[in-house]
């Protein structure tokens, strides 16, 4: 039991650090692409592919993207100072961290997140795109 | 002498088990709380 506690002290901290770092990285990437959406009026196909590759590169493959997407044939959202709600662009990314995080809780018989654990990041801005 | 060692072993073993059990319970409680916070944080976005 003492060995399990010591193992938890060593690996538990790494587990917390890794998942919070992944979340932070996911937030940074989400903001990067949200700013591009703000300029473009939608998520371009090239940006979408780049986003998916970026998330895969830090072991958090994208599961779903909610946004105005060129790949889905959706039109650009244009700047509309008269109706700000109409010019709202948003991006929401759901990704699955690999390997499954926070399993060290088992060492001390604590809870572990289920297989459905996901990182979800998102935000919204006003479109600056003027031309369709 | 053997009986004394046996008794000493039982006492030390009992103390170790009690202390490690208490530490495990506290760690488990802290871990569960942290886990809940992380799940709320990482399940955010809007």
N, CA and C atoms of all chains as a GROMACS GRO file, in nm:
protein
  534
    1UNK      N    1   0.083  -0.120   0.000
    1UNK     CA    2   0.000   0.000   0.000
    1UNK      C    3   0.087   0.126   0.000
    2UNK      N    4   0.196   0.120   0.077
    2UNK     CA    5   0.287   0.235   0.080
    2UNK      C    6   0.347   0.258  -0.058
    3UNK      N    7   0.382   0.148  -0.127
    3UNK     CA    8   0.438   0.160  -0.262
    3UNK      C    9   0.336   0.224  -0.356
    4UNK      N   10   0.208   0.189  -0.340
    4UNK     CA   11   0.104   0.248  -0.426
    4UNK      C   12   0.092   0.398  -0.401
    5UNK      N   13   0.099   0.436  -0.274
    5UNK     CA   14   0.090   0.579  -0.241
    5UNK      C   15   0.209   0.654  -0.300
    6UNK      N   16   0.328   0.596  -0.286
    6UNK     CA   17   0.447   0.661  -0.342
    6UNK      C   18   0.437   0.672  -0.495
    7UNK      N   19   0.388   0.565  -0.559
    7UNK     CA   20   0.370   0.568  -0.705
    7UNK      C   21   0.271   0.677  -0.744
    8UNK      N   22   0.166   0.692  -0.664
    8UNK     CA   23   0.067   0.794  -0.693
    8UNK      C   24   0.130   0.934  -0.684
    9UNK      N   25   0.213   0.954  -0.581
    9UNK     CA   26   0.280   1.084  -0.567
    9UNK      C   27   0.366   1.115  -0.689
   10UNK      N   28   0.434   1.014  -0.740
   10UNK     CA   29   0.524   1.035  -0.853
   10UNK      C   30   0.446   1.057  -0.983
   11UNK      N   31   0.352   0.968  -1.012
   11UNK     CA   32   0.286   0.972  -1.143
   11UNK      C   33   0.157   1.055  -1.144
   12UNK      N   34   0.094   1.070  -1.028
   12UNK     CA   35  -0.030   1.149  -1.023
   12UNK      C   36  -0.007   1.291  -1.069
   13UNK      N   37   0.102   1.352  -1.018
   13UNK     CA   38   0.132   1.491  -1.054
   13UNK      C   39   0.156   1.504  -1.205
   14UNK      N   40   0.224   1.406  -1.262
   14UNK     CA   41   0.248   1.408  -1.408
   14UNK      C   42   0.117   1.401  -1.484
   15UNK      N   43   0.027   1.319  -1.432
   15UNK     CA   44  -0.104   1.301  -1.496
   15UNK      C   45  -0.182   1.432  -1.499
   16UNK      N   46  -0.188   1.501  -1.384
   16UNK     CA   47  -0.259   1.629  -1.377
   16UNK      C   48  -0.193   1.730  -1.471
   17UNK      N   49  -0.061   1.737  -1.464
   17UNK     CA   50   0.012   1.836  -1.544
   17UNK      C   51  -0.014   1.812  -1.694
   18UNK      N   52  -0.007   1.685  -1.735
   18UNK     CA   53  -0.022   1.652  -1.877
   18UNK      C   54  -0.161   1.693  -1.929
   19UNK      N   55  -0.265   1.662  -1.853
   19UNK     CA   56  -0.399   1.689  -1.906
   19UNK      C   57  -0.428   1.840  -1.905
   20UNK      N   58  -0.378   1.911  -1.803
   20UNK     CA   59  -0.401   2.055  -1.801
   20UNK      C   60  -0.320   2.125  -1.909
   21UNK      N   61  -0.201   2.074  -1.938
   21UNK     CA   62  -0.121   2.130  -2.047
   21UNK      C   63  -0.190   2.107  -2.181
   22UNK      N   64  -0.246   1.989  -2.199
   22UNK     CA   65  -0.318   1.961  -2.324
   22UNK      C   66  -0.438   2.055  -2.338
   23UNK      N   67  -0.506   2.078  -2.226
   23UNK     CA   68  -0.621   2.169  -2.231
   23UNK      C   69  -0.578   2.310  -2.269
   24UNK      N   70  -0.466   2.353  -2.209
   24UNK     CA   71  -0.413   2.487  -2.238
   24UNK      C   72  -0.373   2.497  -2.386
   25UNK      N   73  -0.309   2.394  -2.437
   25UNK     CA   74  -0.266   2.392  -2.577
   25UNK      C   75  -0.389   2.395  -2.669
   26UNK      N   76  -0.491   2.318  -2.631
   26UNK     CA   77  -0.614   2.316  -2.710
   26UNK      C   78  -0.678   2.455  -2.713
   27UNK      N   79  -0.675   2.525  -2.600
   27UNK     CA   80  -0.731   2.662  -2.593
   27UNK      C   81  -0.654   2.756  -2.687
   28UNK      N   82  -0.520   2.748  -2.681
   28UNK     CA   83  -0.439   2.834  -2.767
   28UNK      C   84  -0.471   2.810  -2.914
   29UNK      N   85  -0.478   2.683  -2.951
   29UNK     CA   86  -0.506   2.650  -3.092
   29UNK      C   87  -0.646   2.697  -3.132
   30UNK      N   88  -0.741   2.679  -3.040
   30UNK     CA   89  -0.878   2.722  -3.071
   30UNK      C   90  -0.879   2.872  -3.099
   31UNK      N   91  -0.808   2.951  -3.018
   31UNK     CA   92  -0.805   3.096  -3.039
   31UNK      C   93  -0.735   3.132  -3.170
   32UNK      N   94  -0.631   3.057  -3.203
   32UNK     CA   95  -0.560   3.082  -3.329
   32UNK      C   96  -0.656   3.068  -3.448
   33UNK      N   97  -0.732   2.959  -3.448
   33UNK     CA   98  -0.821   2.935  -3.562
   33UNK      C   99  -0.947   3.020  -3.554
   34UNK      N  100  -0.989   3.057  -3.433
   34UNK     CA  101  -1.104   3.146  -3.420
   34UNK      C  102  -1.072   3.283  -3.480
   35UNK      N  103  -0.948   3.329  -3.461
   35UNK     CA  104  -0.910   3.457  -3.520
   35UNK      C  105  -0.908   3.450  -3.672
   36UNK      N  106  -0.869   3.336  -3.725
   36UNK     CA  107  -0.872   3.319  -3.870
   36UNK      C  108  -1.016   3.317  -3.922
   37UNK      N  109  -1.104   3.253  -3.842
   37UNK     CA  110  -1.246   3.253  -3.879
   37UNK      C  111  -1.299   3.396  -3.878
   38UNK      N  112  -1.255   3.475  -3.782
   38UNK     CA  113  -1.300   3.614  -3.772
   38UNK      C  114  -1.268   3.692  -3.899
   39UNK      N  115  -1.151   3.664  -3.956
   39UNK     CA  116  -1.110   3.734  -4.078
   39UNK      C  117  -1.176   3.674  -4.201
   40UNK      N  118  -1.189   3.542  -4.202
   40UNK     CA  119  -1.241   3.471  -4.320
   40UNK      C  120  -1.394   3.465  -4.324
   41UNK      N  121  -1.458   3.472  -4.208
   41UNK     CA  122  -1.603   3.459  -4.203
   41UNK      C  123  -1.650   3.315  -4.189
   42UNK      N  124  -1.557   3.222  -4.198
   42UNK     CA  125  -1.588   3.080  -4.178
   42UNK      C  126  -1.454   3.005  -4.168
   43UNK      N  127  -1.463   2.878  -4.130
   43UNK     CA  128  -1.342   2.797  -4.120
   43UNK      C  129  -1.312   2.738  -4.258
   44UNK      N  130  -1.203   2.782  -4.318
   44UNK     CA  131  -1.172   2.732  -4.452
   44UNK      C  132  -1.129   2.586  -4.445
   45UNK      N  133  -1.138   2.519  -4.558
   45UNK     CA  134  -1.101   2.376  -4.561
   45UNK      C  135  -0.954   2.357  -4.526
   46UNK      N  136  -0.868   2.447  -4.576
   46UNK     CA  137  -0.725   2.437  -4.546
   46UNK      C  138  -0.699   2.452  -4.397
   47UNK      N  139  -0.769   2.551  -4.336
   47UNK     CA  140  -0.753   2.573  -4.192
   47UNK      C  141  -0.804   2.454  -4.112
   48UNK      N  142  -0.914   2.396  -4.159
   48UNK     CA  143  -0.972   2.282  -4.088
   48UNK      C  144  -0.873   2.164  -4.088
   49UNK      N  145  -0.813   2.140  -4.204
   49UNK     CA  146  -0.714   2.030  -4.212
   49UNK      C  147  -0.595   2.060  -4.122
   50UNK      N  148  -0.553   2.185  -4.122
   50UNK     CA  149  -0.440   2.225  -4.040
   50UNK      C  150  -0.473   2.209  -3.891
   51UNK      N  151  -0.595   2.248  -3.856
   51UNK     CA  152  -0.641   2.236  -3.716
   51UNK      C  153  -0.641   2.089  -3.671
   52UNK      N  154  -0.695   2.004  -3.755
   52UNK     CA  155  -0.700   1.860  -3.721
   52UNK      C  156  -0.559   1.803  -3.704
   53UNK      N  157  -0.470   1.844  -3.794
   53UNK     CA  158  -0.332   1.795  -3.786
   53UNK      C  159  -0.263   1.846  -3.659
   54UNK      N  160  -0.291   1.972  -3.623
   54UNK     CA  161  -0.228   2.030  -3.503
   54UNK      C  162  -0.274   1.958  -3.377
   55UNK      N  163  -0.403   1.928  -3.370
   55UNK     CA  164  -0.455   1.858  -3.252
   55UNK      C  165  -0.400   1.715  -3.246
   56UNK      N  166  -0.389   1.652  -3.360
   56UNK     CA  167  -0.336   1.514  -3.362
   56UNK      C  168  -0.191   1.513  -3.316
   57UNK      N  169  -0.119   1.622  -3.349
   57UNK     CA  170   0.024   1.625  -3.318
   57UNK      C  171   0.052   1.628  -3.167
   58UNK      N  172  -0.043   1.674  -3.087
   58UNK     CA  173  -0.017   1.668  -2.941
   58UNK      C  174  -0.109   1.566  -2.874
   59UNK      N  175  -0.140   1.459  -2.949
   59UNK     CA  176  -0.213   1.343  -2.896
   59UNK      C  177  -0.351   1.378  -2.842
   60UNK      N  178  -0.421   1.460  -2.918
   60UNK     CA  179  -0.559   1.495  -2.883
   60UNK      C  180  -0.642   1.497  -3.011
   61UNK      N  181  -0.662   1.383  -3.074
   61UNK     CA  182  -0.733   1.384  -3.202
   61UNK      C  183  -0.872   1.448  -3.193
   62UNK      N  184  -0.904   1.525  -3.295
   62UNK     CA  185  -1.033   1.596  -3.297
   62UNK      C  186  -1.147   1.498  -3.320
   63UNK      N  187  -1.250   1.514  -3.241
   63UNK     CA  188  -1.367   1.428  -3.257
   63UNK      C  189  -1.478   1.502  -3.331
   64UNK      N  190  -1.493   1.630  -3.298
   64UNK     CA  191  -1.593   1.707  -3.372
   64UNK      C  192  -1.558   1.856  -3.370
   65UNK      N  193  -1.602   1.924  -3.474
   65UNK     CA  194  -1.582   2.068  -3.486
   65UNK      C  195  -1.718   2.132  -3.512
   66UNK      N  196  -1.751   2.230  -3.431
   66UNK     CA  197  -1.875   2.303  -3.455
   66UNK      C  198  -1.838   2.446  -3.494
   67UNK      N  199  -1.865   2.479  -3.619
   67UNK     CA  200  -1.833   2.613  -3.669
   67UNK      C  201  -1.897   2.627  -3.807
   68UNK      N  202  -1.886   2.748  -3.860
   68UNK     CA  203  -1.928   2.769  -3.999
   68UNK      C  204  -1.813   2.716  -4.085
   69UNK      N  205  -1.836   2.606  -4.158
   69UNK     CA  206  -1.723   2.539  -4.225
   69UNK      C  207  -1.739   2.538  -4.377
   70UNK      N  208  -1.629   2.573  -4.442
   70UNK     CA  209  -1.627   2.570  -4.588
   70UNK      C  210  -1.646   2.426  -4.637
   71UNK      N  211  -1.587   2.330  -4.566
   71UNK     CA  212  -1.594   2.190  -4.610
   71UNK      C  213  -1.737   2.137  -4.608
   72UNK      N  214  -1.825   2.203  -4.534
   72UNK     CA  215  -1.966   2.162  -4.531
   72UNK      C  216  -2.049   2.246  -4.628
   73UNK      N  217  -1.980   2.330  -4.703
   73UNK     CA  218  -2.050   2.414  -4.802
   73UNK      C  219  -2.125   2.530  -4.739
   74UNK      N  220  -2.086   2.568  -4.619
   74UNK     CA  221  -2.160   2.676  -4.553
   74UNK      C  222  -2.103   2.812  -4.595
   75UNK      N  223  -2.191   2.913  -4.611
   75UNK     CA  224  -2.144   3.045  -4.658
   75UNK      C  225  -2.069   3.121  -4.548
   76UNK      N  226  -1.996   3.225  -4.590
   76UNK     CA  227  -1.925   3.309  -4.492
   76UNK      C  228  -2.026   3.390  -4.411
   77UNK      N  229  -1.991   3.416  -4.288
   77UNK     CA  230  -2.070   3.509  -4.207
   77UNK      C  231  -2.002   3.645  -4.220
   78UNK      N  232  -2.079   3.746  -4.259
   78UNK     CA  233  -2.020   3.877  -4.289
   78UNK      C  234  -2.036   3.976  -4.173
   79UNK      N  235  -1.950   4.077  -4.177
   79UNK     CA  236  -1.955   4.184  -4.077
   79UNK      C  237  -2.088   4.257  -4.090
   80UNK      N  238  -2.152   4.281  -3.977
   80UNK     CA  239  -2.282   4.346  -3.982
   80UNK      C  240  -2.298   4.435  -3.858
   81UNK      N  241  -2.249   4.561  -3.868
   81UNK     CA  242  -2.254   4.650  -3.751
   81UNK      C  243  -2.397   4.679  -3.706
   82UNK      N  244  -2.492   4.664  -3.797
   82UNK     CA  245  -2.631   4.692  -3.762
   82UNK      C  246  -2.695   4.582  -3.679
   83UNK      N  247  -2.641   4.461  -3.688
   83UNK     CA  248  -2.697   4.348  -3.614
   83UNK      C  249  -2.580   4.257  -3.571
   84UNK      N  250  -2.529   4.284  -3.454
   84UNK     CA  251  -2.409   4.213  -3.410
   84UNK      C  252  -2.432   4.063  -3.397
   85UNK      N  253  -2.554   4.027  -3.357
   85UNK     CA  254  -2.582   3.883  -3.342
   85UNK      C  255  -2.569   3.810  -3.476
   86UNK      N  256  -2.600   3.880  -3.584
   86UNK     CA  257  -2.593   3.818  -3.716
   86UNK      C  258  -2.450   3.801  -3.763
   87UNK      N  259  -2.357   3.873  -3.702
   87UNK     CA  260  -2.217   3.861  -3.747
   87UNK      C  261  -2.133   3.779  -3.648
   88UNK      N  262  -2.200   3.706  -3.564
   88UNK     CA  263  -2.131   3.626  -3.464
   88UNK      C  264  -2.073   3.497  -3.526
   89UNK      N  265  -1.941   3.476  -3.508
   89UNK     CA  266  -1.880   3.350  -3.554
   89UNK      C  267  -1.828   3.275  -3.432
   90UNK      N  268  -1.843   3.145  -3.432
   90UNK     CA  269  -1.798   3.068  -3.316
   90UNK      C  270  -1.726   2.941  -3.361
   91UNK      N  271  -1.650   2.890  -3.269
   91UNK     CA  272  -1.575   2.766  -3.295
   91UNK      C  273  -1.576   2.683  -3.169
   92UNK      N  274  -1.612   2.557  -3.183
   92UNK     CA  275  -1.612   2.467  -3.068
   92UNK      C  276  -1.548   2.335  -3.112
   93UNK      N  277  -1.445   2.296  -3.039
   93UNK     CA  278  -1.370   2.176  -3.077
   93UNK      C  279  -1.378   2.074  -2.964
   94UNK      N  280  -1.412   1.952  -2.999
   94UNK     CA  281  -1.411   1.842  -2.902
   94UNK      C  282  -1.300   1.746  -2.941
   95UNK      N  283  -1.211   1.718  -2.847
   95UNK     CA  284  -1.102   1.626  -2.879
   95UNK      C  285  -1.085   1.523  -2.767
   96UNK      N  286  -1.023   1.413  -2.804
   96UNK     CA  287  -1.009   1.301  -2.709
   96UNK      C  288  -0.862   1.282  -2.675
   97UNK      N  289  -0.823   1.314  -2.551
   97UNK     CA  290  -0.682   1.298  -2.514
   97UNK      C  291  -0.638   1.152  -2.514
   98UNK      N  292  -0.522   1.128  -2.573
   98UNK     CA  293  -0.468   0.992  -2.580
   98UNK      C  294  -0.328   0.993  -2.519
   99UNK      N  295  -0.294   0.904  -2.426
   99UNK     CA  296  -0.380   0.800  -2.367
   99UNK      C  297  -0.483   0.861  -2.271
  100UNK      N  298  -0.575   0.776  -2.231
  100UNK     CA  299  -0.679   0.823  -2.140
  100UNK      C  300  -0.614   0.880  -2.012
  101UNK      N  301  -0.650   1.002  -1.972
  101UNK     CA  302  -0.581   1.066  -1.860
  101UNK      C  303  -0.633   1.025  -1.722
  102UNK      N  304  -0.555   1.061  -1.622
  102UNK     CA  305  -0.595   1.053  -1.481
  102UNK      C  306  -0.627   0.912  -1.432
  103UNK      N  307  -0.560   0.814  -1.489
  103UNK     CA  308  -0.583   0.676  -1.445
  103UNK      C  309  -0.508   0.645  -1.315
  104UNK      N  310  -0.418   0.736  -1.274
  104UNK     CA  311  -0.341   0.708  -1.152
  104UNK      C  312  -0.430   0.704  -1.028
  105UNK      N  313  -0.552   0.754  -1.041
  105UNK     CA  314  -0.645   0.747  -0.928
  105UNK      C  315  -0.669   0.604  -0.883
  106UNK      N  316  -0.651   0.511  -0.974
  106UNK     CA  317  -0.671   0.370  -0.940
  106UNK      C  318  -0.574   0.324  -0.832
  107UNK      N  319  -0.455   0.386  -0.829
  107UNK     CA  320  -0.354   0.346  -0.731
  107UNK      C  321  -0.401   0.366  -0.588
  108UNK      N  322  -0.487   0.466  -0.570
  108UNK     CA  323  -0.535   0.495  -0.434
  108UNK      C  324  -0.685   0.467  -0.424
  109UNK      N  325  -0.734   0.386  -0.515
  109UNK     CA  326  -0.875   0.347  -0.517
  109UNK      C  327  -0.969   0.468  -0.525
  110UNK      N  328  -0.928   0.568  -0.604
  110UNK     CA  329  -1.012   0.686  -0.623
  110UNK      C  330  -1.084   0.674  -0.757
  111UNK      N  331  -1.164   0.773  -0.788
  111UNK     CA  332  -1.238   0.772  -0.915
  111UNK      C  333  -1.144   0.794  -1.033
  112UNK      N  334  -1.178   0.738  -1.146
  112UNK     CA  335  -1.107   0.768  -1.270
  112UNK      C  336  -1.212   0.810  -1.373
  113UNK      N  337  -1.173   0.901  -1.464
  113UNK     CA  338  -1.272   0.942  -1.564
  113UNK      C  339  -1.304   0.827  -1.658
  114UNK      N  340  -1.424   0.824  -1.708
  114UNK     CA  341  -1.462   0.717  -1.799
  114UNK      C  342  -1.397   0.733  -1.935
  115UNK      N  343  -1.424   0.637  -2.023
  115UNK     CA  344  -1.367   0.642  -2.158
  115UNK      C  345  -1.422   0.762  -2.236
  116UNK      N  346  -1.529   0.820  -2.185
  116UNK     CA  347  -1.591   0.933  -2.255
  116UNK      C  348  -1.527   1.067  -2.224
  117UNK      N  349  -1.414   1.065  -2.152
  117UNK     CA  350  -1.349   1.192  -2.116
  117UNK      C  351  -1.304   1.267  -2.240
  118UNK      N  352  -1.345   1.392  -2.254
  118UNK     CA  353  -1.309   1.474  -2.369
  118UNK      C  354  -1.266   1.613  -2.323
  119UNK      N  355  -1.184   1.676  -2.406
  119UNK     CA  356  -1.152   1.817  -2.384
  119UNK      C  357  -1.237   1.896  -2.484
  120UNK      N  358  -1.312   1.991  -2.431
  120UNK     CA  359  -1.396   2.074  -2.518
  120UNK      C  360  -1.355   2.220  -2.500
  121UNK      N  361  -1.317   2.284  -2.608
  121UNK     CA  362  -1.281   2.425  -2.602
  121UNK      C  363  -1.361   2.500  -2.708
  122UNK      N  364  -1.391   2.624  -2.677
  122UNK     CA  365  -1.469   2.699  -2.776
  122UNK      C  366  -1.473   2.847  -2.743
  123UNK      N  367  -1.515   2.923  -2.840
  123UNK     CA  368  -1.527   3.067  -2.820
  123UNK      C  369  -1.600   3.129  -2.936
  124UNK      N  370  -1.631   3.258  -2.924
  124UNK     CA  371  -1.697   3.325  -3.035
  124UNK      C  372  -1.647   3.468  -3.047
  125UNK      N  373  -1.659   3.521  -3.168
  125UNK     CA  374  -1.614   3.657  -3.198
  125UNK      C  375  -1.710   3.717  -3.301
  126UNK      N  376  -1.687   3.842  -3.336
  126UNK     CA  377  -1.766   3.904  -3.440
  126UNK      C  378  -1.688   3.900  -3.571
  127UNK      N  379  -1.754   3.861  -3.676
  127UNK     CA  380  -1.687   3.850  -3.806
  127UNK      C  381  -1.642   3.987  -3.856
  128UNK      N  382  -1.526   3.990  -3.916
  128UNK     CA  383  -1.474   4.114  -3.976
  128UNK      C  384  -1.475   4.105  -4.128
  129UNK      N  385  -1.529   3.997  -4.178
  129UNK     CA  386  -1.531   3.975  -4.323
  129UNK      C  387  -1.637   4.066  -4.388
  130UNK      N  388  -1.594   4.141  -4.489
  130UNK     CA  389  -1.687   4.233  -4.552
  130UNK      C  390  -1.741   4.174  -4.684
  131UNK      N  391  -1.649   4.116  -4.764
  131UNK     CA  392  -1.693   4.063  -4.894
  131UNK      C  393  -1.727   3.914  -4.884
  132UNK      N  394  -1.831   3.869  -4.951
  132UNK     CA  395  -1.872   3.728  -4.942
  132UNK      C  396  -1.770   3.631  -5.002
  133UNK      N  397   1.146  -1.409   2.343
  133UNK     CA  398   1.203  -1.311   2.249
  133UNK      C  399   1.125  -1.308   2.118
  134UNK      N  400   1.095  -1.429   2.068
  134UNK     CA  401   1.020  -1.438   1.943
  134UNK      C  402   0.882  -1.374   1.957
  135UNK      N  403   0.822  -1.394   2.074
  135UNK     CA  404   0.690  -1.337   2.098
  135UNK      C  405   0.696  -1.184   2.099
  136UNK      N  406   0.807  -1.134   2.158
  136UNK     CA  407   0.823  -0.988   2.161
  136UNK      C  408   0.836  -0.930   2.019
  137UNK      N  409   0.916  -0.999   1.937
  137UNK     CA  410   0.931  -0.954   1.797
  137UNK      C  411   0.797  -0.960   1.724
  138UNK      N  412   0.723  -1.065   1.752
  138UNK     CA  413   0.593  -1.081   1.688
  138UNK      C  414   0.500  -0.966   1.726
  139UNK      N  415   0.499  -0.938   1.857
  139UNK     CA  416   0.414  -0.828   1.905
  139UNK      C  417   0.458  -0.694   1.846
  140UNK      N  418   0.589  -0.673   1.845
  140UNK     CA  419   0.644  -0.549   1.788
  140UNK      C  420   0.605  -0.536   1.640
  141UNK      N  421   0.618  -0.646   1.568
  141UNK     CA  422   0.581  -0.649   1.426
  141UNK      C  423   0.434  -0.615   1.406
  142UNK      N  424   0.351  -0.673   1.492
  142UNK     CA  425   0.206  -0.646   1.481
  142UNK      C  426   0.175  -0.500   1.508
  143UNK      N  427   0.240  -0.445   1.610
  143UNK     CA  428   0.214  -0.304   1.645
  143UNK      C  429   0.260  -0.212   1.532
  144UNK      N  430   0.384  -0.234   1.485
  144UNK     CA  431   0.436  -0.148   1.377
  144UNK      C  432   0.354  -0.166   1.249
  145UNK      N  433   0.322  -0.291   1.220
  145UNK     CA  434   0.240  -0.318   1.101
  145UNK      C  435   0.104  -0.252   1.110
  146UNK      N  436   0.044  -0.259   1.227
  146UNK     CA  437  -0.087  -0.198   1.248
  146UNK      C  438  -0.082  -0.048   1.232
  147UNK      N  439   0.022   0.012   1.291
  147UNK     CA  440   0.037   0.158   1.280
  147UNK      C  441   0.056   0.198   1.133
  148UNK      N  442   0.143   0.123   1.063
  148UNK     CA  443   0.168   0.154   0.921
  148UNK      C  444   0.040   0.144   0.839
  149UNK      N  445  -0.035   0.038   0.864
  149UNK     CA  446  -0.160   0.021   0.789
  149UNK      C  447  -0.259   0.133   0.818
  150UNK      N  448  -0.268   0.170   0.946
  150UNK     CA  449  -0.362   0.276   0.984
  150UNK      C  450  -0.323   0.408   0.918
  151UNK      N  451  -0.194   0.442   0.928
  151UNK     CA  452  -0.148   0.569   0.871
  151UNK      C  453  -0.165   0.570   0.720
  152UNK      N  454  -0.123   0.461   0.653
  152UNK     CA  455  -0.134   0.459   0.507
  152UNK      C  456  -0.280   0.458   0.463
  153UNK      N  457  -0.366   0.395   0.542
  153UNK     CA  458  -0.509   0.397   0.510
  153UNK      C  459  -0.565   0.538   0.519
  154UNK      N  460  -0.524   0.610   0.623
  154UNK     CA  461  -0.572   0.748   0.640
  154UNK      C  462  -0.519   0.836   0.527
  155UNK      N  463  -0.392   0.818   0.491
  155UNK     CA  464  -0.333   0.897   0.381
  155UNK      C  465  -0.406   0.866   0.250
  156UNK      N  466  -0.429   0.738   0.226
  156UNK     CA  467  -0.499   0.698   0.102
  156UNK      C  468  -0.638   0.761   0.095
  157UNK      N  469  -0.708   0.759   0.207
  157UNK     CA  470  -0.844   0.817   0.208
  157UNK      C  471  -0.838   0.966   0.177
  158UNK      N  472  -0.740   1.035   0.237
  158UNK     CA  473  -0.728   1.179   0.214
  158UNK      C  474  -0.689   1.208   0.069
  159UNK      N  475  -0.592   1.130   0.018
  159UNK     CA  476  -0.548   1.150  -0.121
  159UNK      C  477  -0.662   1.122  -0.217
  160UNK      N  478  -0.736   1.016  -0.187
  160UNK     CA  479  -0.847   0.977  -0.273
  160UNK      C  480  -0.951   1.089  -0.280
  161UNK      N  481  -0.979   1.146  -0.163
  161UNK     CA  482  -1.076   1.255  -0.158
  161UNK      C  483  -1.027   1.377  -0.238
  162UNK      N  484  -0.899   1.410  -0.220
  162UNK     CA  485  -0.842   1.523  -0.293
  162UNK      C  486  -0.840   1.496  -0.443
  163UNK      N  487  -0.803   1.373  -0.480
  163UNK     CA  488  -0.799   1.336  -0.622
  163UNK      C  489  -0.938   1.348  -0.684
  164UNK      N  490  -1.039   1.298  -0.614
  164UNK     CA  491  -1.175   1.303  -0.669
  164UNK      C  492  -1.221   1.447  -0.690
  165UNK      N  493  -1.185   1.532  -0.594
  165UNK     CA  494  -1.220   1.673  -0.608
  165UNK      C  495  -1.149   1.736  -0.728
  166UNK      N  496  -1.019   1.705  -0.741
  166UNK     CA  497  -0.941   1.756  -0.855
  166UNK      C  498  -0.996   1.705  -0.987
  167UNK      N  499  -1.033   1.580  -0.988
  167UNK     CA  500  -1.087   1.517  -1.110
  167UNK      C  501  -1.214   1.588  -1.154
  168UNK      N  502  -1.300   1.617  -1.054
  168UNK     CA  503  -1.426   1.685  -1.086
  168UNK      C  504  -1.398   1.824  -1.145
  169UNK      N  505  -1.303   1.894  -1.086
  169UNK     CA  506  -1.268   2.028  -1.136
  169UNK      C  507  -1.214   2.019  -1.278
  170UNK      N  508  -1.126   1.923  -1.302
  170UNK     CA  509  -1.068   1.908  -1.436
  170UNK      C  510  -1.176   1.872  -1.538
  171UNK      N  511  -1.269   1.788  -1.498
  171UNK     CA  512  -1.376   1.751  -1.592
  171UNK      C  513  -1.463   1.871  -1.626
  172UNK      N  514  -1.487   1.955  -1.525
  172UNK     CA  515  -1.568   2.075  -1.553
  172UNK      C  516  -1.490   2.172  -1.641
  173UNK      N  517  -1.361   2.186  -1.612
  173UNK     CA  518  -1.276   2.279  -1.687
  173UNK      C  519  -1.261   2.235  -1.832
  174UNK      N  520  -1.233   2.108  -1.852
  174UNK     CA  521  -1.206   2.061  -1.988
  174UNK      C  522  -1.335   2.034  -2.065
  175UNK      N  523  -1.446   2.036  -1.998
  175UNK     CA  524  -1.574   2.017  -2.068
  175UNK      C  525  -1.640   2.150  -2.097
  176UNK      N  526  -1.566   2.258  -2.086
  176UNK     CA  527  -1.622   2.392  -2.101
  176UNK      C  528  -1.636   2.435  -2.245
  177UNK      N  529  -1.600   2.556  -2.270
  177UNK     CA  530  -1.620   2.611  -2.404
  177UNK      C  531  -1.763   2.661  -2.415
  178UNK      N  532  -1.788   2.741  -2.516
  178UNK     CA  533  -1.925   2.790  -2.533
  178UNK      C  534  -1.951   2.820  -2.679
   0.00000   0.00000   0.00000
